[in-house]
Amino acid sequence: MGEPDPLGLTPSAWETYVSGAGLPRYRARQLFDAFHRRGSRDYAAMTELPGALRERLAAELPVRLPEIARRDESADGSVKFGLRLADGALIEAVYMPGSTAFAQVNEFTDARAVVPAGPAIPGPRHSTPPVEKFTVCLSSQTGCAVDCAFCVTGRLGGGRNLTAGEILGQLYAVLDATGRSTEGLRIVFMGMGEPFLNLDGVLPALEILFEILPPRRVTVSTSGITPAFAAFAALPKRPNLAVSLNAADETTRTRLMPITRTYPIPELVRAMRAWPLEPRRRILVEYVLIAGVNDREDQAWHLARLLAGLEVKINVIPLNEDPTYLPGWRRPDEAAIEAFVKILVDANMVVTVRRSKGPDASAACGQLKGRTVDPRKAGGRKQEVGGRKD
């Protein structure tokens, strides 16, 4: 993997390459557009290039989409893809179909949105049928060392960073397999790994994506790696920011997310307050609701106080249970969910409740794994992408 990955080359990186290769500068834009705007997956389809150049590029910069190692389909139409990279590493990505309704773009499809009462605002009129929206959940690493207690990926240990080319290749493998283009696409970096620990891969991937998608259609989630906030905030085009919070007090959050010992809550909230927000944008706060752990009414009040004054939307996510990897953890019942949400709404917070896509295919939030054995407990031995949990 020593040569550059053509799918991961930004426009400026293509300019550097063609200059070094003795090619006219305009070839850089031709190549970038062919891959990312027209959806070419190999040089043979780029008929605007001379045949000799296509052969040369195929030899010097081969295109390697990940291999689809397995495909798990959910009854709701979601598909979890197990993808094998060129070095044999295994990751997972999820395709989630949406509805034709015009909705917020910085979240998964919500079954319910609870917003403080206010005057009704009529929606826009559309002369043509809307394009069916869909979301692709991407991984940024081959594992996750953050080790959140409620996340299967974290239970299975860390892995290496993905390159920008592997991130884009992951997306294109999913689009090809589902027969979709980028029309109607939303992207969430909420798969395997912590995106804020992979600046070298995620930042150039975002630069490429923002050439073909509006930034509002891309969301990057973090567990709160506060030193990396500045690098994302400094981007000329910024993705939606999602922060996995899950508790408003240090004791509970440290139990759920050991990273809190390194990056405590006050530091995280300061970074959120410093995040530059354009008009009509909010920070998405993810709160995985776990019975008997962080679902009490006083914890909801504490959360509302902690986030007071911030332009946020709280996405309450009832736990996706996994008796194998998350023994003893349970999702709250509906009454507890309703009580928790009501307190937040009464405090004038914008709240949504996520009904995760693809739980029956182990494709829902926190269920991605890519392997079935924790290498920390098996002498480094790894297995193929895990099957359904029977």
C-alpha positions as CSV (number, residue, x, y, z in Angstrom):
1,M,0.0,0.0,0.0
2,G,3.0,2.3,-0.6
3,E,1.6,4.0,-3.7
4,P,-1.1,6.7,-3.4
5,D,-4.7,5.6,-3.4
6,P,-6.4,7.4,-6.3
7,L,-9.8,7.4,-4.5
8,G,-8.2,9.3,-1.6
9,L,-6.5,12.0,-3.6
10,T,-7.9,15.5,-3.0
11,P,-7.9,18.0,-6.0
12,S,-4.7,19.5,-4.8
13,A,-3.1,16.1,-4.3
14,W,-4.1,15.2,-7.9
15,E,-2.4,18.4,-9.1
16,T,0.8,17.5,-7.3
17,Y,0.6,14.0,-8.8
18,V,0.1,15.1,-12.4
19,S,2.8,17.8,-12.1
20,G,5.2,15.2,-10.9
21,A,4.1,12.8,-13.7
22,G,4.8,15.4,-16.4
23,L,1.1,15.7,-17.3
24,P,-1.0,18.8,-18.1
25,R,-2.5,20.4,-15.0
26,Y,-6.1,20.0,-16.3
27,R,-5.7,16.2,-16.1
28,A,-6.0,16.6,-12.3
29,R,-9.5,17.9,-12.4
30,Q,-10.4,15.3,-15.1
31,L,-9.3,12.5,-12.9
32,F,-10.9,13.8,-9.8
33,D,-14.2,14.4,-11.5
34,A,-14.2,11.0,-13.2
35,F,-13.9,9.2,-9.9
36,H,-16.0,11.3,-7.7
37,R,-18.6,13.1,-9.9
38,R,-19.2,10.6,-12.6
39,G,-18.7,7.5,-10.5
40,S,-15.9,5.8,-12.6
41,R,-14.3,2.9,-10.8
42,D,-11.5,2.2,-13.2
43,Y,-9.5,4.1,-15.8
44,A,-10.8,2.1,-18.8
45,A,-14.1,4.1,-18.5
46,M,-12.3,7.5,-18.7
47,T,-12.5,7.9,-22.4
48,E,-11.5,11.5,-22.2
49,L,-8.0,10.3,-21.4
50,P,-5.6,8.9,-24.1
51,G,-5.4,5.1,-24.1
52,A,-1.7,5.1,-23.2
53,L,-2.3,7.3,-20.2
54,R,-5.1,5.1,-19.0
55,E,-2.8,2.1,-19.1
56,R,-0.1,4.0,-17.3
57,L,-2.4,5.1,-14.5
58,A,-3.8,1.6,-14.1
59,A,-0.2,0.4,-13.5
60,E,1.0,3.3,-11.3
61,L,-2.2,4.0,-9.3
62,P,-4.4,1.0,-9.2
63,V,-8.0,1.4,-7.9
64,R,-8.8,-1.0,-5.1
65,L,-12.4,-1.1,-3.9
66,P,-12.8,-3.2,-0.8
67,E,-14.2,-6.7,-1.3
68,I,-17.7,-7.4,0.1
69,A,-17.0,-10.3,2.4
70,R,-20.6,-10.6,3.7
71,R,-23.9,-8.9,3.5
72,D,-26.5,-8.9,6.3
73,E,-30.0,-7.6,5.4
74,S,-32.5,-6.3,7.8
75,A,-36.3,-6.4,7.6
76,D,-36.4,-2.6,7.5
77,G,-34.3,-2.5,4.3
78,S,-31.0,-1.7,6.0
79,V,-27.9,-3.7,4.9
80,K,-24.7,-4.2,6.9
81,F,-21.7,-4.8,4.7
82,G,-18.6,-6.6,5.9
83,L,-15.8,-5.2,3.8
84,R,-12.3,-6.7,3.4
85,L,-9.5,-4.1,2.7
86,A,-6.4,-4.7,0.6
87,D,-4.4,-5.8,3.6
88,G,-7.0,-8.2,4.8
89,A,-8.4,-5.9,7.5
90,L,-12.2,-6.2,8.0
91,I,-14.6,-3.3,8.6
92,E,-18.3,-2.8,8.5
93,A,-20.5,-0.2,6.9
94,V,-24.3,0.2,6.9
95,Y,-26.7,1.3,4.2
96,M,-30.0,2.7,5.7
97,P,-32.9,3.6,3.4
98,G,-34.8,6.7,4.3
99,S,-38.2,8.0,3.5
100,T,-39.3,10.6,0.9
101,A,-40.1,13.1,3.7
102,F,-37.9,16.2,3.9
103,A,-36.2,15.9,7.2
104,Q,-33.1,17.0,9.1
105,V,-29.9,15.7,7.6
106,N,-27.6,15.4,10.6
107,E,-29.1,12.2,12.1
108,F,-30.4,8.8,11.3
109,T,-34.1,8.5,10.5
110,D,-36.0,9.3,13.6
111,A,-39.2,7.6,14.6
112,R,-40.2,10.6,16.7
113,A,-39.1,14.2,17.1
114,V,-40.1,16.2,20.2
115,V,-39.6,19.9,19.9
116,P,-40.6,22.6,22.4
117,A,-44.0,24.1,21.5
118,G,-44.0,27.0,19.1
119,P,-45.8,28.4,16.0
120,A,-46.1,26.0,13.2
121,I,-44.0,26.8,10.1
122,P,-45.3,25.6,6.8
123,G,-43.0,23.4,4.9
124,P,-41.8,24.2,1.4
125,R,-43.8,23.2,-1.7
126,H,-42.2,20.9,-4.2
127,S,-43.1,20.7,-7.8
128,T,-41.3,17.4,-8.3
129,P,-41.3,14.3,-6.2
130,P,-38.4,14.3,-3.7
131,V,-35.5,12.0,-4.1
132,E,-35.6,9.1,-1.6
133,K,-33.0,9.9,1.0
134,F,-30.7,7.3,2.4
135,T,-27.8,7.2,4.8
136,V,-24.5,5.4,4.7
137,C,-22.7,4.8,8.0
138,L,-19.0,4.7,7.5
139,S,-16.1,3.4,9.6
140,S,-12.9,5.4,10.2
141,Q,-10.8,2.7,11.9
142,T,-10.7,-1.1,11.8
143,G,-11.6,-1.2,15.5
144,C,-11.9,1.2,18.4
145,A,-9.7,1.8,21.3
146,V,-12.0,4.3,23.1
147,D,-13.7,1.2,24.7
148,C,-17.2,2.6,25.5
149,A,-18.9,0.1,27.7
150,F,-22.1,0.0,25.7
151,C,-20.5,-0.4,22.3
152,V,-19.7,-3.8,20.7
153,T,-17.0,-2.3,18.5
154,G,-15.2,-0.9,21.6
155,R,-15.6,-4.3,23.4
156,L,-13.5,-5.9,20.7
157,G,-10.5,-3.5,20.9
158,G,-8.6,-1.1,18.7
159,G,-7.4,-1.2,15.2
160,R,-5.6,0.8,12.6
161,N,-6.7,4.0,10.9
162,L,-8.3,3.9,7.5
163,T,-6.8,6.0,4.7
164,A,-8.9,8.5,2.9
165,G,-9.0,6.2,-0.1
166,E,-10.3,3.3,2.1
167,I,-13.0,5.6,3.5
168,L,-14.1,6.6,0.0
169,G,-13.7,3.1,-1.3
170,Q,-15.9,1.9,1.5
171,L,-18.6,4.4,0.5
172,Y,-18.4,3.5,-3.2
173,A,-18.5,-0.2,-2.5
174,V,-21.8,0.3,-0.7
175,L,-23.3,2.6,-3.4
176,D,-22.4,0.1,-6.1
177,A,-23.8,-2.9,-4.2
178,T,-27.1,-1.0,-3.5
179,G,-27.4,0.5,-7.0
180,R,-27.4,4.1,-5.6
181,S,-25.6,7.3,-6.7
182,T,-24.8,10.2,-4.4
183,E,-28.2,11.7,-5.1
184,G,-30.2,11.7,-1.8
185,L,-27.1,10.5,0.1
186,R,-26.3,11.4,3.7
187,I,-23.1,10.2,5.4
188,V,-22.5,9.6,9.0
189,F,-19.1,8.7,10.4
190,M,-20.6,6.6,13.2
191,G,-19.3,3.2,12.3
192,M,-16.3,1.5,13.6
193,G,-13.6,3.7,15.2
194,E,-13.2,7.2,16.6
195,P,-13.0,9.7,13.6
196,F,-11.3,12.4,15.7
197,L,-8.4,10.0,16.3
198,N,-7.8,9.7,12.5
199,L,-7.2,13.2,11.2
200,D,-4.9,12.0,8.4
201,G,-7.7,9.8,6.9
202,V,-10.9,11.6,7.8
203,L,-9.9,15.2,7.0
204,P,-8.9,14.6,3.3
205,A,-11.9,12.3,3.0
206,L,-14.1,15.2,4.0
207,E,-12.4,17.5,1.6
208,I,-13.3,15.1,-1.2
209,L,-16.8,14.5,0.0
210,F,-17.5,18.3,0.2
211,E,-16.7,18.5,-3.5
212,I,-19.7,16.3,-4.3
213,L,-22.0,16.8,-1.2
214,P,-23.2,19.8,0.8
215,P,-21.4,19.8,4.2
216,R,-24.9,19.6,5.9
217,R,-25.3,16.1,4.6
218,V,-22.2,14.8,6.4
219,T,-22.0,14.2,10.1
220,V,-18.9,13.2,12.1
221,S,-19.4,11.8,15.5
222,T,-16.8,11.9,18.3
223,S,-16.6,10.5,21.9
224,G,-15.0,13.8,22.9
225,I,-11.4,13.9,21.7
226,T,-11.2,17.6,22.6
227,P,-7.7,18.4,21.1
228,A,-9.0,17.4,17.6
229,F,-12.0,19.8,17.7
230,A,-9.8,22.7,16.5
231,A,-8.7,20.8,13.4
232,F,-12.3,20.2,12.3
233,A,-13.5,23.6,13.3
234,A,-10.8,25.2,11.2
235,L,-12.1,23.5,8.0
236,P,-13.4,26.0,5.4
237,K,-16.4,23.6,5.1
238,R,-17.4,21.8,8.2
239,P,-19.5,18.7,8.7
240,N,-22.3,18.4,11.2
241,L,-20.8,17.7,14.6
242,A,-22.2,14.9,16.8
243,V,-20.9,14.4,20.3
244,S,-21.5,11.1,22.1
245,L,-22.1,12.3,25.6
246,N,-24.3,9.6,27.4
247,A,-24.0,11.1,30.9
248,A,-23.8,14.6,32.4
249,D,-21.8,13.7,35.5
250,E,-18.2,12.5,35.6
251,T,-18.8,9.4,37.5
252,T,-21.4,7.9,35.2
253,R,-19.7,9.0,32.0
254,T,-16.4,7.6,33.1
255,R,-18.1,4.3,33.8
256,L,-19.6,4.3,30.3
257,M,-16.8,6.1,28.5
258,P,-13.3,5.7,30.1
259,I,-12.0,8.4,27.7
260,T,-13.6,10.8,30.2
261,R,-10.6,10.4,32.5
262,T,-8.4,12.0,29.7
263,Y,-11.0,14.5,28.4
264,P,-13.3,15.4,31.2
265,I,-16.8,16.8,30.7
266,P,-16.0,20.5,31.4
267,E,-13.3,20.4,28.8
268,L,-15.6,18.8,26.3
269,V,-18.4,21.3,26.9
270,R,-15.9,24.2,26.4
271,A,-14.9,22.7,23.1
272,M,-18.6,22.4,22.1
273,R,-19.2,26.0,23.0
274,A,-16.2,27.1,20.8
275,W,-17.5,25.1,17.8
276,P,-18.4,27.6,15.0
277,L,-22.1,27.1,14.0
278,E,-23.6,28.5,10.8
279,P,-27.2,29.7,11.0
280,R,-29.8,26.9,11.5
281,R,-27.2,24.3,12.5
282,R,-26.9,22.6,15.8
283,I,-24.6,20.2,17.5
284,L,-26.1,16.7,17.7
285,V,-25.7,15.3,21.2
286,E,-26.0,11.5,21.3
287,Y,-27.3,10.0,24.5
288,V,-27.5,6.2,24.6
289,L,-30.2,5.5,27.2
290,I,-29.4,2.4,29.4
291,A,-31.8,1.1,32.0
292,G,-30.7,1.8,35.6
293,V,-27.5,3.5,34.5
294,N,-28.2,6.9,32.9
295,D,-32.0,7.0,32.5
296,R,-33.1,8.6,35.8
297,E,-35.2,11.8,35.8
298,D,-32.6,13.7,37.8
299,Q,-30.0,12.7,35.2
300,A,-32.2,14.3,32.5
301,W,-32.3,17.5,34.5
302,H,-28.5,17.5,35.0
303,L,-28.1,17.0,31.2
304,A,-30.4,19.9,30.4
305,R,-28.5,22.2,32.8
306,L,-25.1,21.1,31.4
307,L,-26.2,21.9,27.8
308,A,-28.1,25.1,28.6
309,G,-27.2,27.9,26.2
310,L,-25.8,25.6,23.6
311,E,-27.4,25.2,20.1
312,V,-27.8,21.4,20.4
313,K,-30.3,18.7,19.5
314,I,-30.3,15.8,21.9
315,N,-30.6,12.4,20.1
316,V,-31.8,9.9,22.7
317,I,-30.9,6.4,21.6
318,P,-32.4,3.5,23.6
319,L,-29.7,0.9,23.9
320,N,-29.3,-1.7,21.2
321,E,-28.9,-4.8,23.4
322,D,-26.3,-7.4,22.8
323,P,-26.3,-10.3,25.3
324,T,-23.0,-11.7,24.0
325,Y,-20.9,-8.5,24.1
326,L,-22.9,-6.3,26.5
327,P,-24.2,-8.7,29.1
328,G,-26.4,-7.1,31.8
329,W,-27.1,-4.0,29.8
330,R,-30.8,-3.3,29.0
331,R,-32.8,-0.7,27.2
332,P,-35.3,1.2,29.3
333,D,-39.0,0.6,28.9
334,E,-41.1,3.1,27.0
335,A,-42.3,4.8,30.2
336,A,-38.8,5.6,31.2
337,I,-37.9,6.8,27.8
338,E,-40.9,9.1,27.7
339,A,-40.2,10.5,31.2
340,F,-36.6,11.2,30.3
341,V,-37.5,13.0,27.1
342,K,-40.3,15.0,28.7
343,I,-37.9,16.5,31.2
344,L,-35.6,17.6,28.4
345,V,-38.5,19.1,26.4
346,D,-39.8,20.9,29.5
347,A,-36.3,22.5,29.7
348,N,-36.8,23.8,26.2
349,M,-34.3,21.3,24.6
350,V,-34.8,20.0,21.1
351,V,-35.0,16.3,21.4
352,T,-35.3,13.3,19.0
353,V,-35.6,9.6,19.8
354,R,-33.7,7.3,17.5
355,R,-35.3,4.1,16.5
356,S,-32.1,2.5,15.1
357,K,-32.0,1.0,11.6
358,G,-31.0,-2.6,11.1
359,P,-30.9,-4.1,14.7
360,D,-31.9,-7.6,13.4
361,A,-28.8,-7.5,11.2
362,S,-26.5,-6.3,14.0
363,A,-26.3,-3.1,12.0
364,A,-27.6,-0.7,14.5
365,C,-25.8,1.9,16.6
366,G,-23.0,0.3,18.6
367,Q,-23.4,-3.1,17.0
368,L,-20.6,-3.0,14.4
369,K,-17.6,-5.2,15.0
370,G,-15.8,-6.4,11.9
371,R,-14.3,-9.3,13.9
372,T,-15.5,-11.7,16.6
373,V,-12.5,-12.0,18.9
374,D,-10.9,-9.3,20.9
375,P,-7.2,-9.4,19.9
376,R,-6.3,-8.3,23.4
377,K,-7.7,-11.6,24.7
378,A,-6.8,-13.9,21.9
379,G,-3.1,-13.3,21.3
380,G,-3.8,-11.0,18.4
381,R,-5.9,-13.6,16.6
382,K,-8.6,-12.1,14.4
383,Q,-11.6,-13.7,12.7
384,E,-13.7,-13.0,9.7
385,V,-16.5,-10.5,9.9
386,G,-18.9,-11.8,12.6
387,G,-22.2,-13.4,11.6
388,R,-25.6,-12.8,13.1
389,K,-25.8,-13.4,16.8
390,D,-28.1,-16.4,17.1
